[in-house]
Amino acid sequence: MTASMPTMKPQPVLERDITPEGGDYEVVRRAIEKISLDYRDQPSLEVLAEAVGETPNGLQKLFTRWAGLSPKAFLQAVTLDHARRLLDSGMPLLETSFELGMSGPGRLHDLFVTHEAMSPGDYKSRGAGLTIRYGYHISPFGIALIMVTDRGLAGLAFTDAGEERAALADMTGRWPNAIYVEDMAATAPYAARIFDPAQWRSDRPLRVVMIGTDFQLRVWEALLRVPMGRACTYSDIAGQIGQPTASRAVGAAVGANPLSFVVPCHRAIGKSGALTGYHWGLTRKRAILGWEAGQLGAA
């Protein structure tokens, strides 16, 4: 007996091409393709526009309308997605930054600051005789609590809406004997400079006042030497300050940093390459690293 052949079901045939019509779709598709392939180069809006035959302003509007976010935001999302994949695979953060093209030569240098330390006596007095002015400002990473003295920026913390009092209590608890005055007029210029890379200039450095123990000051000064797009481990810092066995104490000093973002404690990682904790939340730490990647790409 001859085996019968199985009956082949007819395959459905599309009666029309479902690809969206018009040149707009093709422009957006090509822009997305270029971003996905060239994210390591962090292509600028101008580069993307030239590649797809559009003006920068035209591409910005068209891409945002089709994709629901700007080309730059899409680029950052792609970069962060690749970063998460690399970190999840076990790659250390430093190597991940190299892989993502975040530390090439000639790129944007870090926030220029000049700093001075309060004397040991000033620190031991827990802020007695010191007037600290503070204010809340919108930042790329949530609400920023900025604290300044007559000598410069003394504190920068992050918080979310409804948690402002807790952030203030955390910061004032570091220097309980100081006099605190809410004064947004005094802190606004600092907020404008800190979060605007266009104002990161070596000829107009941001003045910072560090208030901490001698050990903490040495750790924070070491953090200032970690450039954007790079990372360092706690043991790296311990070696830099001449105390190679003090990694755990370094970790505590990093966590006590009162000048978040400006003194880049978010660039400190564990020996395994893990991001580890962050006083203002690990999600915010990831956001800052992503924002920095975007700034490097724009340089």
C-alpha positions in Angstrom: 0.0 0.0 0.0 1.3 3.3 -0.9 1.4 5.8 1.9 -0.7 8.9 1.2 1.0 12.2 1.2 -0.1 14.7 3.9 -2.4 17.3 2.7 -0.7 20.7 2.6 -2.7 23.6 3.8 -2.7 26.6 1.6 -0.6 29.4 3.1 -2.4 32.7 3.6 -1.4 35.3 1.1 -1.3 39.0 2.1 -3.4 40.9 -0.3 -1.5 44.1 0.4 1.8 45.4 1.8 1.2 46.3 5.5 4.4 48.4 5.7 3.4 52.0 6.5 3.4 54.2 3.4 5.2 57.4 3.0 8.7 58.7 3.5 8.3 59.5 7.2 8.3 55.9 8.2 11.5 55.2 6.2 13.3 58.2 7.8 12.4 57.0 11.3 13.3 53.4 10.5 16.7 54.4 9.2 17.3 56.7 12.2 16.5 53.8 14.6 18.7 51.5 12.7 21.7 53.9 12.8 21.2 54.4 16.5 21.0 50.7 17.2 24.1 50.0 15.2 26.2 53.0 16.1 25.2 53.6 19.7 28.9 53.2 20.8 29.7 56.4 18.9 26.8 58.2 20.6 25.8 59.9 17.3 24.5 63.5 17.7 21.2 64.7 16.3 23.1 66.4 13.5 24.9 63.2 12.5 21.6 61.3 12.6 19.8 63.9 10.5 22.6 63.9 7.9 22.5 60.1 7.6 18.7 60.1 6.9 18.6 63.2 4.8 16.7 65.4 7.2 17.3 68.6 9.1 18.1 68.2 12.8 14.9 70.1 13.7 12.8 68.1 11.3 14.2 64.7 12.5 13.6 65.8 16.1 9.9 66.5 15.5 9.4 63.5 13.2 11.1 61.0 15.4 9.4 62.2 18.6 6.0 62.0 16.9 6.6 58.4 15.6 8.5 56.9 18.5 7.1 58.9 21.4 10.6 60.0 22.6 13.4 62.1 21.1 16.4 60.6 19.2 18.6 61.5 22.2 16.3 59.8 24.7 16.1 56.7 22.4 19.9 56.6 22.1 20.2 56.7 25.9 17.7 54.0 26.3 19.5 51.8 23.8 22.9 52.5 25.5 21.4 51.7 29.0 19.8 48.5 27.6 23.2 47.3 26.4 24.8 48.4 29.7 22.3 46.3 31.6 23.0 43.3 29.4 26.7 43.6 29.8 26.5 44.1 33.6 24.0 41.2 33.9 26.5 39.0 32.0 29.1 39.7 34.7 31.2 42.3 33.0 32.7 44.9 35.4 31.4 48.4 35.2 34.8 49.8 34.1 35.0 47.3 31.2 31.3 48.0 30.4 32.1 51.7 30.1 34.9 51.0 27.6 32.6 48.6 25.6 29.9 51.3 25.4 32.4 53.9 24.1 32.0 56.1 27.1 35.7 56.9 27.7 37.3 57.7 24.3 40.0 60.4 24.0 39.0 63.9 23.5 35.6 63.5 25.1 34.0 65.8 27.7 36.0 66.3 30.8 34.4 66.1 34.2 32.8 68.8 36.2 35.5 71.3 37.1 35.6 72.0 40.8 37.9 73.7 43.3 37.5 72.5 46.8 38.7 73.3 50.3 38.2 71.4 53.5 36.9 72.7 56.8 39.4 72.5 59.6 39.3 69.5 62.0 38.1 71.9 64.7 35.2 73.0 62.5 34.1 69.4 61.9 34.4 68.4 65.5 32.2 71.4 66.5 29.5 69.7 64.3 28.9 73.0 62.4 28.7 75.4 65.4 29.0 78.9 64.1 28.3 77.9 60.5 25.4 79.2 58.6 24.1 76.9 55.8 21.6 78.1 53.3 19.4 75.5 51.5 16.9 75.2 48.8 15.1 72.6 46.7 15.5 72.6 42.9 14.4 70.5 40.0 17.2 68.4 38.6 17.5 65.5 36.0 17.5 63.1 38.9 14.6 64.3 41.0 14.4 67.1 43.5 17.9 68.3 44.5 18.5 69.7 48.0 21.3 72.2 47.7 23.2 73.6 50.7 25.7 76.4 50.5 27.9 78.4 52.9 29.6 81.7 52.2 32.6 79.7 51.0 30.8 77.5 48.5 28.7 74.4 48.0 28.5 72.2 51.1 25.8 69.7 50.4 23.8 68.2 47.5 21.2 65.5 48.1 18.4 64.0 46.1 14.8 63.3 47.0 11.4 62.7 45.6 8.2 64.7 46.0 6.8 64.4 49.5 10.1 63.3 51.0 11.8 66.7 51.2 11.8 66.8 55.0 13.4 63.5 55.3 16.3 64.5 53.0 16.7 67.7 54.9 16.8 65.9 58.2 19.4 63.5 56.8 21.6 66.4 55.8 21.2 68.6 58.8 22.0 65.6 61.0 25.5 65.7 59.7 26.1 69.2 61.1 23.5 69.5 63.9 24.9 72.7 65.5 24.9 74.8 62.3 22.3 77.5 61.6 20.0 76.6 58.7 18.2 79.2 56.5 16.0 78.4 53.6 17.2 80.6 50.8 16.5 79.5 47.2 17.9 82.7 45.9 21.3 81.7 47.3 21.1 78.1 46.0 19.6 78.7 42.6 22.9 79.7 40.9 24.5 76.5 42.1 21.6 74.4 40.7 21.9 76.2 37.4 25.6 75.5 37.1 25.8 71.9 38.5 23.3 70.4 36.1 24.3 72.4 33.0 27.4 70.9 31.3 27.7 74.1 29.2 28.8 75.8 32.4 31.4 73.2 33.4 34.4 75.4 32.7 37.9 75.2 34.1 38.3 79.0 34.1 35.2 79.3 36.3 35.4 76.3 38.7 32.6 75.5 41.0 33.7 76.2 44.6 33.1 73.3 47.0 33.5 73.1 50.8 34.0 69.7 52.2 33.0 69.1 55.8 34.1 65.7 57.1 36.8 63.7 58.9 40.3 63.6 57.6 39.7 60.1 56.3 36.5 61.0 54.6 38.1 64.1 53.0 40.8 61.9 51.5 38.3 59.5 50.1 36.1 62.3 48.6 39.2 63.9 47.0 40.1 60.6 45.4 36.5 60.4 44.0 37.0 63.8 42.4 39.8 62.3 40.4 37.6 59.6 38.8 36.7 61.0 35.3 33.3 60.8 33.8 32.8 57.5 31.9 35.2 55.6 34.3 34.7 53.7 37.5 36.8 52.8 40.5 36.5 50.1 43.2 36.7 50.8 46.9 40.0 48.9 47.0 41.3 51.2 44.2 40.5 54.2 46.4 42.0 52.6 49.5 45.2 52.1 47.6 45.2 55.7 46.4 44.9 57.2 49.9 47.7 54.9 51.2 45.4 52.5 53.2 45.1 49.4 51.0 43.4 47.3 53.6 40.7 49.9 54.4 38.2 49.0 51.6 35.3 48.7 54.0 36.0 52.0 55.7 36.3 53.6 52.2 32.8 52.2 51.4 31.4 53.9 54.5 33.1 57.2 53.6 31.7 57.0 50.0 28.2 56.4 51.5 28.6 59.4 53.7 29.5 61.8 50.9 27.4 64.9 51.3 28.1 66.2 47.8 26.3 63.7 45.6 27.0 64.0 41.9 29.6 66.8 42.3 31.8 64.4 44.3 31.0 61.4 42.0 30.4 58.6 44.5 28.1 57.0 41.9 31.3 56.0 40.1 32.4 53.8 43.0 31.7 50.1 42.5 32.3 46.8 44.3 35.3 44.6 43.6 33.2 42.3 41.5 32.1 45.2 39.3 28.6 45.3 40.8 27.0 48.8 41.1 26.4 48.2 44.8 24.4 50.6 46.9 23.9 54.3 46.7 22.7 56.6 49.5 20.1 58.2 47.3 18.9 54.9 45.7 20.3 52.5 43.2 17.8 53.5 40.5 19.1 57.1 40.8 22.7 55.9 40.5 21.8 54.1 37.2 20.1 57.3 36.0 23.1 59.4 36.7 25.4 57.0 34.9 23.1 57.0 32.0 22.9 60.7 31.9 26.7 60.9 32.0 26.8 58.5 29.1 24.6 60.9 27.1 26.8 63.8 27.9 29.9 62.0 26.8 28.1 61.2 23.5 27.2 64.8 22.9 30.8 66.0 23.5 
